[in-house]
Amino acid sequence: MIVKSRNILSNKENKQLADDLLNVLGEQAQTFFNKKDKLEKIKTDKGTFVVKDKEIWFFQWKNRFLPSIHCLKGSKLLVHKVVVDVGAIKFVLNGADIMLPGIVHFDNLIEKGDFVVVREEKADTMIAVGISLLSHEDFSKINKGKAVRVINHLKDEIWTFRL
């Protein structure tokens, strides 16, 4: 990834980030970061990102900021969860979307378009974040096809990037 520009977030950009997180994570997003945090906005050849502590914490996807795995890994945020079997891990780590046959758990409250965390079943390790392509109701009726569009996974450029 090639950095094209880099600057501290303006008040307006901080507000947009807070609003985006509120829409994605609900009220719990208000305690996510404080005004003392040094957040930088970087533009690269791959997109726009917000960096905290030299790691990408948020990335812009379809004109809204979403939290990355770095952001979520140490937090206690309650995010809808999809759990995949061990056989799906290698495909997810290579950027594949989550297919229905590989899912062992799909949270009851998930709606189509929700931001979700993907975990593997044995160690309950977060391996990806994405957008649900189905509601829980649809999930219980269908047994093949894509369930989650993966937008950040371990081993991708967002995960490996360091300033």
C-alpha positions in Angstrom: 0.0 0.0 0.0 1.4 3.4 -1.0 0.5 6.4 1.3 -0.5 9.4 -0.8 -1.5 11.8 2.0 -1.5 11.8 5.8 -3.0 14.2 8.3 -4.6 14.4 11.8 -8.4 14.1 11.7 -10.3 17.4 11.7 -13.2 18.0 14.0 -15.6 17.4 11.1 -13.9 14.1 10.2 -14.0 13.1 13.9 -17.7 13.8 13.9 -18.2 11.7 10.7 -16.2 8.8 12.2 -18.3 9.0 15.4 -21.6 9.1 13.4 -20.5 6.1 11.2 -19.5 4.1 14.3 -22.8 5.0 16.0 -24.7 3.6 12.9 -22.7 0.4 12.8 -22.1 -0.3 16.5 -25.0 1.5 18.3 -24.6 3.4 21.5 -21.6 1.4 22.6 -19.6 3.3 20.0 -19.6 6.5 22.2 -17.1 4.9 24.5 -14.9 3.7 21.7 -12.2 6.4 21.6 -11.7 9.7 23.3 -10.6 13.1 22.2 -7.0 12.5 23.5 -6.5 9.7 20.9 -4.3 10.8 18.1 -6.1 9.6 15.0 -4.6 10.1 11.5 -6.4 9.9 8.2 -4.3 8.4 5.4 -5.2 8.1 1.8 -3.5 5.3 -0.1 -3.7 3.7 -3.5 -6.1 1.2 -1.9 -8.5 3.6 -0.1 -8.9 5.9 2.9 -8.1 4.7 6.4 -7.9 6.0 10.0 -4.8 5.0 11.9 -4.3 4.8 15.6 -1.1 3.6 17.2 0.4 3.0 13.7 -2.3 0.4 12.8 -5.4 0.8 10.7 -8.3 1.0 13.1 -11.0 2.1 10.6 -11.4 1.9 6.9 -13.7 3.6 4.5 -16.1 1.2 2.7 -19.0 2.5 0.6 -18.7 6.0 2.0 -18.7 5.1 5.7 -16.0 4.1 8.1 -16.0 0.6 9.6 -13.8 -0.8 12.4 -11.0 -3.1 11.4 -9.9 -6.3 13.1 -7.1 -4.2 14.9 -9.8 -2.0 16.3 -12.0 -4.8 17.5 -9.5 -7.3 18.7 -8.8 -5.7 22.1 -12.3 -4.2 22.6 -15.2 -5.5 24.5 -17.7 -4.3 21.9 -20.7 -6.5 21.2 -20.8 -7.1 17.5 -22.9 -9.6 15.7 -21.0 -12.8 15.3 -20.7 -15.5 12.6 -18.7 -18.6 13.6 -17.1 -20.8 10.9 -15.7 -24.3 11.0 -12.0 -25.1 10.8 -12.3 -26.0 7.2 -13.3 -22.5 6.2 -10.3 -20.7 7.8 -7.8 -21.1 5.0 -10.4 -19.8 2.4 -11.3 -16.8 4.6 -7.6 -16.0 5.2 -7.2 -15.9 1.4 -10.1 -13.4 1.1 -13.0 -15.6 0.3 -16.5 -14.6 1.4 -18.2 -16.8 4.0 -20.3 -19.6 2.5 -23.3 -21.1 4.2 -22.0 -24.6 4.5 -19.0 -23.4 6.5 -21.1 -21.7 9.2 -21.6 -23.3 12.6 -23.3 -20.3 14.3 -25.1 -17.2 13.0 -26.4 -14.7 15.6 -30.1 -14.5 15.9 -30.3 -10.7 15.6 -28.3 -10.4 12.4 -30.2 -8.5 9.6 -29.1 -8.3 5.9 -26.5 -5.5 5.6 -25.3 -5.7 9.3 -21.6 -5.4 10.1 -20.5 -8.7 11.6 -17.3 -10.3 13.0 -16.3 -13.7 11.8 -14.7 -16.1 14.3 -13.4 -19.6 14.0 -15.0 -22.3 16.2 -12.2 -23.9 18.1 -10.3 -21.0 19.6 -13.0 -18.4 19.1 -10.4 -16.2 17.3 -11.6 -13.3 15.1 -10.4 -13.9 11.6 -12.5 -11.4 9.6 -15.1 -8.7 9.5 -17.7 -8.3 6.9 -21.3 -7.4 5.9 -24.1 -9.9 6.2 -25.7 -10.8 3.0 -28.6 -12.5 4.8 -30.9 -12.0 7.8 -31.0 -14.8 10.4 -34.5 -15.7 9.1 -33.1 -16.2 5.6 -30.1 -18.1 7.1 -32.3 -20.7 8.7 -34.1 -21.3 5.3 -31.2 -21.5 2.9 -28.3 -24.0 2.9 -26.0 -22.9 0.1 -24.5 -19.7 -1.2 -22.8 -16.7 0.3 -23.7 -15.4 3.7 -21.1 -12.8 4.5 -19.1 -10.4 2.3 -15.6 -10.3 3.9 -14.1 -6.8 3.8 -11.1 -7.2 6.2 -9.4 -10.4 7.2 -6.2 -11.6 8.9 -3.3 -11.5 6.4 -4.9 -8.8 4.1 -3.3 -5.4 3.5 -5.3 -3.7 6.2 -4.1 -6.2 8.8 -0.4 -6.1 7.7 -0.1 -2.4 7.2 2.1 -0.4 9.6 3.0 3.3 9.4 
